[in-house]
Structure formats: C-alpha cells, structure tokens
C-alpha cells in the first residue's frame, strides 16, 4: 500500500497578488523617478547611471568573494550505516523522444535497489510520452505516475502530485535530458546523514559537449552554467548562505520539503523559490561534487523562451520573498539580492549600458568631435566584465571546458541578449504569469545503443511472457 500525505500549498505562493506595502513601494519609486525627470532630467539620468555603476562594482566584488570561498571544497562524508530510502522524480511533458534515454540514465544510478523508488510523472493528455515510457524496459523501482488534469500545467504541480505518493527519506528531481553521475545519490545521502539540519543539496549541472559543431549560444550557455554551478553556488554554500536551486539534480530531505509545503505550483522557477523557503524555516543548503550532464537548449528559438521563463520566475520569487523580508533574516536577504535581484537588474541593464557607451562614442566620431571618454563608466564596466570572465574561466576549468579568448569577446553580445529576454519576461509576467514555457530537448547522441537495447529488452521480455 502506498503511503500518501496531504501537501499544503505554500503560504507565499506566487499566485497571490502583491501586498499593499509592495504596491506602495513601487508607486513611490515610480513617483520619485517621474518627479526627477520633470525637475531635472539630466541630473536624474546622472544619478541613475551612478547607481548602476555602484551596483556593477558591488556585483564584481561579490563574484570575487564567492570565487575565493569556492576554493574550499566540502569534505567527503562517510557512508551511513543504513542507506536512507530515496525517491527519484522526473516530471515529463512532450518528451517522448528522450524518455527512453532518461530511463537508461536513471538505471545507471548506483544505489541499493531496495532503497529506491521513482516516478515518471506524466500529464494525462500526453499520450506520446506515456507510450514511450511504457515501451521502455524500466527497473522495478521506477513507475509511471499520471498527474490528474488541472491547472496550472506546470512542473511543480506534477511534482506535488508525486509527493503525495512518495515514501522516501530523501527526494531528488531530474529533467528529461539529464545524465546524472551514478554516484550522486550515495554522495548526497552520506552528506544528509552527517548534517542533520541540511535541507537540500545541489549537484552541479554541466552542459555536455556535443559531437556536432557547437554554436555561439550553446558555448555561452555552457560557460554561464559553469560559472553558476562550479563557482557561485559552491562559494555561497561555503559562506553558509541560501541560494536559488537549479531546476534539476537538487536533493531534498523529505522532512524539510513537507515542512515548507512542497513546491509552489504557480511559480515557474519553483527551484529558486524552494531554496529560500527552506532557509527561512531554518534548514541549510549545500552542494555535492558529482555532476549531472545536460544538453544545451540550442538556437535562439529555444533559448529565448527558456531564459524568459527563468527571469519571469525570478521576478515571481523576488515578489514572494519581499512580502515579508524579515523571514529571510539579514544573510538570507543579502543572498536574495545578490542572486535573484542582481540577475534581474543585470538582465535589464546589459543592453542599455552597452548601447549608451557605444552611441556616445559613435555619435561623437560621426560629428567629427573627439568624444570625452567616460572614464568612470568604462572603468566600472571593465571591472564587471573582467569579474564575469574570471568566474566563467574558473568554472569552465572545473567543468572540463575550454574558455577561449573568442568566447570572452563574444560574451557581451550574449549578455545583451539577456535584455531581450528581460523585456519578454516582463510582458509574460503581466499577461501570462503562470504559463510554463516548455523547452524541447534533443536526444543525447552518445546513448543510441543503450536506449535501443532497453526497448529491445522490453520487447524480448514481452515475447517470452507470451
């Protein structure tokens, strides 16, 4: 008999409207800006640029601090006397092409089979993915679970349904394209056993090099991941700070997850939200070294919706946790500002900043006037760029990637694209705040034989049974 548990919706769900205090705060900011431009537009622009420069300096110093902190690696915990029961969840939607591959990758997990349970959570209308899951040979511990029809149609809603069936002491989440390190579960279980107040562990996500030619977006995406998961998050974990979790390969203590009400079904970055909710309830966060390989999104047609969802979700999470900022306490609020807040502001500022500097120089040159170099702005921008380059270089080295000088020169163009995603995210937040922008995934080119063999094994076992 499957044990069930009722999971309450988080009190700070993204479905709720902004509080009166938040509305008044934004109205005050808008009123000050309007008054400033009416009274003295030039002085207001100067103050805004100065504030942006200060923010860039703080962000650069922050990257330096977390990079230094990340140099100290976590000690390996000894294996527990008894391995805890582990629940593995994967919420799939329109993933028929990669479902056999995911099953193959989950089969490789090196963990006592009798201590494992897993659910492939599918939507009732997704017949293609269901057919692919049923046609593929699965280990005995891995089951297909159909989420009931309902709204919103999001990954966290499906995960919450699986949570009512889960019986594990620990739970982890994987995406359709994931290839986790086989030792990842054992490493996480050992850490949880050694640290009773540890609520969650994040595994590093690494973009798997493709055998085909890798484009500009894929390379920059891989370096961005490397900076985040190999440098920033480990550094924050060493400093004892909360951080936004990745959308996959986070391992959570079931007691802690149930205590905070599961995932927020209305937040399109439920992972980022969960990390701060765990912290607000007194749990700590950490990282493990065993990585999960992922495939890059591909072209701009896939990258833009994915990045739009991330920024939109960051805005939702920011709104949720600034309703009662005292709940995060000083260190938690600092982490919120330096992660989600910095991501939102930088996405909004990259393209305008580059456009302002470029236009100031080009207009002066076209007019035959030698433009006065904005030394302060250039120095601040250079400081921020060098800090980002350094973080990417360190992360790339740890992830086994080559960070070339051409990648460094191409980075500002990638950052400018984030401003496009910001505008799109702002529009989507207003028009469709809880709609999940799905990212299609391609099959891993290195797993054709293993995937095919699982399907053939299923067919063979069916013939033998007949």
Secondary structure as a PSIPRED ss2 file (coil, helix, strand):
# PSIPRED VFORMAT (PSIPRED V4.0)

   1 X C   1.000  0.000  0.000
   2 X C   1.000  0.000  0.000
   3 X C   1.000  0.000  0.000
   4 X C   1.000  0.000  0.000
   5 X C   1.000  0.000  0.000
   6 X C   1.000  0.000  0.000
   7 X C   1.000  0.000  0.000
   8 X C   1.000  0.000  0.000
   9 X C   1.000  0.000  0.000
  10 X C   1.000  0.000  0.000
  11 X C   1.000  0.000  0.000
  12 X C   1.000  0.000  0.000
  13 X C   1.000  0.000  0.000
  14 X C   1.000  0.000  0.000
  15 X C   1.000  0.000  0.000
  16 X C   1.000  0.000  0.000
  17 X C   1.000  0.000  0.000
  18 X C   1.000  0.000  0.000
  19 X C   1.000  0.000  0.000
  20 X H   0.000  1.000  0.000
  21 X H   0.000  1.000  0.000
  22 X H   0.000  1.000  0.000
  23 X H   0.000  1.000  0.000
  24 X H   0.000  1.000  0.000
  25 X H   0.000  1.000  0.000
  26 X H   0.000  1.000  0.000
  27 X H   0.000  1.000  0.000
  28 X H   0.000  1.000  0.000
  29 X H   0.000  1.000  0.000
  30 X H   0.000  1.000  0.000
  31 X H   0.000  1.000  0.000
  32 X H   0.000  1.000  0.000
  33 X H   0.000  1.000  0.000
  34 X H   0.000  1.000  0.000
  35 X H   0.000  1.000  0.000
  36 X H   0.000  1.000  0.000
  37 X H   0.000  1.000  0.000
  38 X H   0.000  1.000  0.000
  39 X H   0.000  1.000  0.000
  40 X H   0.000  1.000  0.000
  41 X H   0.000  1.000  0.000
  42 X H   0.000  1.000  0.000
  43 X H   0.000  1.000  0.000
  44 X H   0.000  1.000  0.000
  45 X H   0.000  1.000  0.000
  46 X H   0.000  1.000  0.000
  47 X H   0.000  1.000  0.000
  48 X H   0.000  1.000  0.000
  49 X H   0.000  1.000  0.000
  50 X H   0.000  1.000  0.000
  51 X H   0.000  1.000  0.000
  52 X H   0.000  1.000  0.000
  53 X H   0.000  1.000  0.000
  54 X H   0.000  1.000  0.000
  55 X H   0.000  1.000  0.000
  56 X H   0.000  1.000  0.000
  57 X H   0.000  1.000  0.000
  58 X H   0.000  1.000  0.000
  59 X H   0.000  1.000  0.000
  60 X H   0.000  1.000  0.000
  61 X H   0.000  1.000  0.000
  62 X H   0.000  1.000  0.000
  63 X H   0.000  1.000  0.000
  64 X H   0.000  1.000  0.000
  65 X H   0.000  1.000  0.000
  66 X H   0.000  1.000  0.000
  67 X H   0.000  1.000  0.000
  68 X H   0.000  1.000  0.000
  69 X H   0.000  1.000  0.000
  70 X C   1.000  0.000  0.000
  71 X C   1.000  0.000  0.000
  72 X C   1.000  0.000  0.000
  73 X C   1.000  0.000  0.000
  74 X C   1.000  0.000  0.000
  75 X C   1.000  0.000  0.000
  76 X C   1.000  0.000  0.000
  77 X C   1.000  0.000  0.000
  78 X C   1.000  0.000  0.000
  79 X C   1.000  0.000  0.000
  80 X C   1.000  0.000  0.000
  81 X C   1.000  0.000  0.000
  82 X C   1.000  0.000  0.000
  83 X C   1.000  0.000  0.000
  84 X C   1.000  0.000  0.000
  85 X C   1.000  0.000  0.000
  86 X E   0.000  0.000  1.000
  87 X E   0.000  0.000  1.000
  88 X E   0.000  0.000  1.000
  89 X E   0.000  0.000  1.000
  90 X E   0.000  0.000  1.000
  91 X E   0.000  0.000  1.000
  92 X E   0.000  0.000  1.000
  93 X C   1.000  0.000  0.000
  94 X C   1.000  0.000  0.000
  95 X C   1.000  0.000  0.000
  96 X H   0.000  1.000  0.000
  97 X H   0.000  1.000  0.000
  98 X H   0.000  1.000  0.000
  99 X H   0.000  1.000  0.000
 100 X H   0.000  1.000  0.000
 101 X H   0.000  1.000  0.000
 102 X H   0.000  1.000  0.000
 103 X H   0.000  1.000  0.000
 104 X H   0.000  1.000  0.000
 105 X H   0.000  1.000  0.000
 106 X H   0.000  1.000  0.000
 107 X H   0.000  1.000  0.000
 108 X C   1.000  0.000  0.000
 109 X C   1.000  0.000  0.000
 110 X C   1.000  0.000  0.000
 111 X C   1.000  0.000  0.000
 112 X C   1.000  0.000  0.000
 113 X H   0.000  1.000  0.000
 114 X H   0.000  1.000  0.000
 115 X H   0.000  1.000  0.000
 116 X E   0.000  0.000  1.000
 117 X E   0.000  0.000  1.000
 118 X E   0.000  0.000  1.000
 119 X E   0.000  0.000  1.000
 120 X E   0.000  0.000  1.000
 121 X E   0.000  0.000  1.000
 122 X E   0.000  0.000  1.000
 123 X E   0.000  0.000  1.000
 124 X C   1.000  0.000  0.000
 125 X C   1.000  0.000  0.000
 126 X C   1.000  0.000  0.000
 127 X H   0.000  1.000  0.000
 128 X H   0.000  1.000  0.000
 129 X H   0.000  1.000  0.000
 130 X H   0.000  1.000  0.000
 131 X H   0.000  1.000  0.000
 132 X H   0.000  1.000  0.000
 133 X H   0.000  1.000  0.000
 134 X H   0.000  1.000  0.000
 135 X H   0.000  1.000  0.000
 136 X C   1.000  0.000  0.000
 137 X C   1.000  0.000  0.000
 138 X C   1.000  0.000  0.000
 139 X C   1.000  0.000  0.000
 140 X C   1.000  0.000  0.000
 141 X C   1.000  0.000  0.000
 142 X E   0.000  0.000  1.000
 143 X E   0.000  0.000  1.000
 144 X E   0.000  0.000  1.000
 145 X E   0.000  0.000  1.000
 146 X E   0.000  0.000  1.000
 147 X E   0.000  0.000  1.000
 148 X C   1.000  0.000  0.000
 149 X C   1.000  0.000  0.000
 150 X C   1.000  0.000  0.000
 151 X C   1.000  0.000  0.000
 152 X C   1.000  0.000  0.000
 153 X C   1.000  0.000  0.000
 154 X C   1.000  0.000  0.000
 155 X H   0.000  1.000  0.000
 156 X H   0.000  1.000  0.000
 157 X H   0.000  1.000  0.000
 158 X H   0.000  1.000  0.000
 159 X H   0.000  1.000  0.000
 160 X H   0.000  1.000  0.000
 161 X H   0.000  1.000  0.000
 162 X H   0.000  1.000  0.000
 163 X H   0.000  1.000  0.000
 164 X C   1.000  0.000  0.000
 165 X C   1.000  0.000  0.000
 166 X C   1.000  0.000  0.000
 167 X C   1.000  0.000  0.000
 168 X C   1.000  0.000  0.000
 169 X C   1.000  0.000  0.000
 170 X E   0.000  0.000  1.000
 171 X E   0.000  0.000  1.000
 172 X E   0.000  0.000  1.000
 173 X E   0.000  0.000  1.000
 174 X C   1.000  0.000  0.000
 175 X C   1.000  0.000  0.000
 176 X C   1.000  0.000  0.000
 177 X C   1.000  0.000  0.000
 178 X C   1.000  0.000  0.000
 179 X E   0.000  0.000  1.000
 180 X E   0.000  0.000  1.000
 181 X C   1.000  0.000  0.000
 182 X C   1.000  0.000  0.000
 183 X C   1.000  0.000  0.000
 184 X H   0.000  1.000  0.000
 185 X H   0.000  1.000  0.000
 186 X H   0.000  1.000  0.000
 187 X H   0.000  1.000  0.000
 188 X H   0.000  1.000  0.000
 189 X H   0.000  1.000  0.000
 190 X H   0.000  1.000  0.000
 191 X H   0.000  1.000  0.000
 192 X H   0.000  1.000  0.000
 193 X H   0.000  1.000  0.000
 194 X H   0.000  1.000  0.000
 195 X C   1.000  0.000  0.000
 196 X C   1.000  0.000  0.000
 197 X C   1.000  0.000  0.000
 198 X E   0.000  0.000  1.000
 199 X E   0.000  0.000  1.000
 200 X E   0.000  0.000  1.000
 201 X E   0.000  0.000  1.000
 202 X E   0.000  0.000  1.000
 203 X E   0.000  0.000  1.000
 204 X E   0.000  0.000  1.000
 205 X E   0.000  0.000  1.000
 206 X E   0.000  0.000  1.000
 207 X E   0.000  0.000  1.000
 208 X C   1.000  0.000  0.000
 209 X C   1.000  0.000  0.000
 210 X C   1.000  0.000  0.000
 211 X C   1.000  0.000  0.000
 212 X C   1.000  0.000  0.000
 213 X C   1.000  0.000  0.000
 214 X C   1.000  0.000  0.000
 215 X C   1.000  0.000  0.000
 216 X H   0.000  1.000  0.000
 217 X H   0.000  1.000  0.000
 218 X H   0.000  1.000  0.000
 219 X H   0.000  1.000  0.000
 220 X H   0.000  1.000  0.000
 221 X H   0.000  1.000  0.000
 222 X H   0.000  1.000  0.000
 223 X H   0.000  1.000  0.000
 224 X H   0.000  1.000  0.000
 225 X H   0.000  1.000  0.000
 226 X H   0.000  1.000  0.000
 227 X H   0.000  1.000  0.000
 228 X H   0.000  1.000  0.000
 229 X H   0.000  1.000  0.000
 230 X H   0.000  1.000  0.000
 231 X H   0.000  1.000  0.000
 232 X H   0.000  1.000  0.000
 233 X H   0.000  1.000  0.000
 234 X H   0.000  1.000  0.000
 235 X H   0.000  1.000  0.000
 236 X H   0.000  1.000  0.000
 237 X H   0.000  1.000  0.000
 238 X H   0.000  1.000  0.000
 239 X C   1.000  0.000  0.000
 240 X C   1.000  0.000  0.000
 241 X C   1.000  0.000  0.000
 242 X C   1.000  0.000  0.000
 243 X C   1.000  0.000  0.000
 244 X C   1.000  0.000  0.000
 245 X C   1.000  0.000  0.000
 246 X C   1.000  0.000  0.000
 247 X C   1.000  0.000  0.000
 248 X C   1.000  0.000  0.000
 249 X C   1.000  0.000  0.000
 250 X E   0.000  0.000  1.000
 251 X E   0.000  0.000  1.000
 252 X E   0.000  0.000  1.000
 253 X E   0.000  0.000  1.000
 254 X H   0.000  1.000  0.000
 255 X H   0.000  1.000  0.000
 256 X H   0.000  1.000  0.000
 257 X H   0.000  1.000  0.000
 258 X H   0.000  1.000  0.000
 259 X H   0.000  1.000  0.000
 260 X C   1.000  0.000  0.000
 261 X C   1.000  0.000  0.000
 262 X C   1.000  0.000  0.000
 263 X C   1.000  0.000  0.000
 264 X C   1.000  0.000  0.000
 265 X C   1.000  0.000  0.000
 266 X C   1.000  0.000  0.000
 267 X C   1.000  0.000  0.000
 268 X C   1.000  0.000  0.000
 269 X C   1.000  0.000  0.000
 270 X H   0.000  1.000  0.000
 271 X H   0.000  1.000  0.000
 272 X H   0.000  1.000  0.000
 273 X H   0.000  1.000  0.000
 274 X H   0.000  1.000  0.000
 275 X H   0.000  1.000  0.000
 276 X H   0.000  1.000  0.000
 277 X H   0.000  1.000  0.000
 278 X H   0.000  1.000  0.000
 279 X H   0.000  1.000  0.000
 280 X H   0.000  1.000  0.000
 281 X C   1.000  0.000  0.000
 282 X C   1.000  0.000  0.000
 283 X C   1.000  0.000  0.000
 284 X E   0.000  0.000  1.000
 285 X E   0.000  0.000  1.000
 286 X E   0.000  0.000  1.000
 287 X E   0.000  0.000  1.000
 288 X E   0.000  0.000  1.000
 289 X E   0.000  0.000  1.000
 290 X E   0.000  0.000  1.000
 291 X E   0.000  0.000  1.000
 292 X E   0.000  0.000  1.000
 293 X E   0.000  0.000  1.000
 294 X E   0.000  0.000  1.000
 295 X C   1.000  0.000  0.000
 296 X C   1.000  0.000  0.000
 297 X C   1.000  0.000  0.000
 298 X C   1.000  0.000  0.000
 299 X C   1.000  0.000  0.000
 300 X H   0.000  1.000  0.000
 301 X H   0.000  1.000  0.000
 302 X H   0.000  1.000  0.000
 303 X H   0.000  1.000  0.000
 304 X H   0.000  1.000  0.000
 305 X H   0.000  1.000  0.000
 306 X H   0.000  1.000  0.000
 307 X H   0.000  1.000  0.000
 308 X H   0.000  1.000  0.000
 309 X H   0.000  1.000  0.000
 310 X H   0.000  1.000  0.000
 311 X H   0.000  1.000  0.000
 312 X H   0.000  1.000  0.000
 313 X H   0.000  1.000  0.000
 314 X H   0.000  1.000  0.000
 315 X H   0.000  1.000  0.000
 316 X H   0.000  1.000  0.000
 317 X H   0.000  1.000  0.000
 318 X H   0.000  1.000  0.000
 319 X H   0.000  1.000  0.000
 320 X H   0.000  1.000  0.000
 321 X H   0.000  1.000  0.000
 322 X C   1.000  0.000  0.000
 323 X C   1.000  0.000  0.000
 324 X C   1.000  0.000  0.000
 325 X H   0.000  1.000  0.000
 326 X H   0.000  1.000  0.000
 327 X H   0.000  1.000  0.000
 328 X H   0.000  1.000  0.000
 329 X H   0.000  1.000  0.000
 330 X H   0.000  1.000  0.000
 331 X H   0.000  1.000  0.000
 332 X H   0.000  1.000  0.000
 333 X H   0.000  1.000  0.000
 334 X H   0.000  1.000  0.000
 335 X H   0.000  1.000  0.000
 336 X H   0.000  1.000  0.000
 337 X H   0.000  1.000  0.000
 338 X H   0.000  1.000  0.000
 339 X H   0.000  1.000  0.000
 340 X H   0.000  1.000  0.000
 341 X H   0.000  1.000  0.000
 342 X H   0.000  1.000  0.000
 343 X H   0.000  1.000  0.000
 344 X H   0.000  1.000  0.000
 345 X H   0.000  1.000  0.000
 346 X H   0.000  1.000  0.000
 347 X H   0.000  1.000  0.000
 348 X H   0.000  1.000  0.000
 349 X H   0.000  1.000  0.000
 350 X H   0.000  1.000  0.000
 351 X H   0.000  1.000  0.000
 352 X H   0.000  1.000  0.000
 353 X H   0.000  1.000  0.000
 354 X H   0.000  1.000  0.000
 355 X H   0.000  1.000  0.000
 356 X H   0.000  1.000  0.000
 357 X H   0.000  1.000  0.000
 358 X H   0.000  1.000  0.000
 359 X H   0.000  1.000  0.000
 360 X H   0.000  1.000  0.000
 361 X H   0.000  1.000  0.000
 362 X H   0.000  1.000  0.000
 363 X H   0.000  1.000  0.000
 364 X H   0.000  1.000  0.000
 365 X H   0.000  1.000  0.000
 366 X H   0.000  1.000  0.000
 367 X C   1.000  0.000  0.000
 368 X C   1.000  0.000  0.000
 369 X C   1.000  0.000  0.000
 370 X C   1.000  0.000  0.000
 371 X C   1.000  0.000  0.000
 372 X C   1.000  0.000  0.000
 373 X C   1.000  0.000  0.000
 374 X C   1.000  0.000  0.000
 375 X H   0.000  1.000  0.000
 376 X H   0.000  1.000  0.000
 377 X H   0.000  1.000  0.000
 378 X H   0.000  1.000  0.000
 379 X H   0.000  1.000  0.000
 380 X H   0.000  1.000  0.000
 381 X H   0.000  1.000  0.000
 382 X H   0.000  1.000  0.000
 383 X H   0.000  1.000  0.000
 384 X H   0.000  1.000  0.000
 385 X H   0.000  1.000  0.000
 386 X H   0.000  1.000  0.000
 387 X H   0.000  1.000  0.000
 388 X H   0.000  1.000  0.000
 389 X H   0.000  1.000  0.000
 390 X H   0.000  1.000  0.000
 391 X H   0.000  1.000  0.000
 392 X H   0.000  1.000  0.000
 393 X H   0.000  1.000  0.000
 394 X H   0.000  1.000  0.000
 395 X H   0.000  1.000  0.000
 396 X H   0.000  1.000  0.000
 397 X H   0.000  1.000  0.000
 398 X H   0.000  1.000  0.000
 399 X H   0.000  1.000  0.000
 400 X C   1.000  0.000  0.000
 401 X C   1.000  0.000  0.000
 402 X C   1.000  0.000  0.000
 403 X C   1.000  0.000  0.000
 404 X C   1.000  0.000  0.000
 405 X H   0.000  1.000  0.000
 406 X H   0.000  1.000  0.000
 407 X H   0.000  1.000  0.000
 408 X H   0.000  1.000  0.000
 409 X H   0.000  1.000  0.000
 410 X H   0.000  1.000  0.000
 411 X H   0.000  1.000  0.000
 412 X H   0.000  1.000  0.000
 413 X H   0.000  1.000  0.000
 414 X H   0.000  1.000  0.000
 415 X H   0.000  1.000  0.000
 416 X H   0.000  1.000  0.000
 417 X H   0.000  1.000  0.000
 418 X H   0.000  1.000  0.000
 419 X H   0.000  1.000  0.000
 420 X H   0.000  1.000  0.000
 421 X H   0.000  1.000  0.000
 422 X H   0.000  1.000  0.000
 423 X H   0.000  1.000  0.000
 424 X H   0.000  1.000  0.000
 425 X H   0.000  1.000  0.000
 426 X H   0.000  1.000  0.000
 427 X H   0.000  1.000  0.000
 428 X H   0.000  1.000  0.000
 429 X H   0.000  1.000  0.000
 430 X H   0.000  1.000  0.000
 431 X H   0.000  1.000  0.000
 432 X C   1.000  0.000  0.000
 433 X C   1.000  0.000  0.000
 434 X C   1.000  0.000  0.000
 435 X C   1.000  0.000  0.000
 436 X C   1.000  0.000  0.000
 437 X C   1.000  0.000  0.000
 438 X C   1.000  0.000  0.000
 439 X C   1.000  0.000  0.000
 440 X C   1.000  0.000  0.000
 441 X C   1.000  0.000  0.000
 442 X C   1.000  0.000  0.000
 443 X C   1.000  0.000  0.000
 444 X C   1.000  0.000  0.000
 445 X H   0.000  1.000  0.000
 446 X H   0.000  1.000  0.000
 447 X H   0.000  1.000  0.000
 448 X H   0.000  1.000  0.000
 449 X H   0.000  1.000  0.000
 450 X H   0.000  1.000  0.000
 451 X H   0.000  1.000  0.000
 452 X H   0.000  1.000  0.000
 453 X H   0.000  1.000  0.000
 454 X H   0.000  1.000  0.000
 455 X H   0.000  1.000  0.000
 456 X H   0.000  1.000  0.000
 457 X H   0.000  1.000  0.000
 458 X H   0.000  1.000  0.000
 459 X H   0.000  1.000  0.000
 460 X H   0.000  1.000  0.000
 461 X H   0.000  1.000  0.000
 462 X H   0.000  1.000  0.000
 463 X H   0.000  1.000  0.000
 464 X H   0.000  1.000  0.000
 465 X H   0.000  1.000  0.000
 466 X C   1.000  0.000  0.000
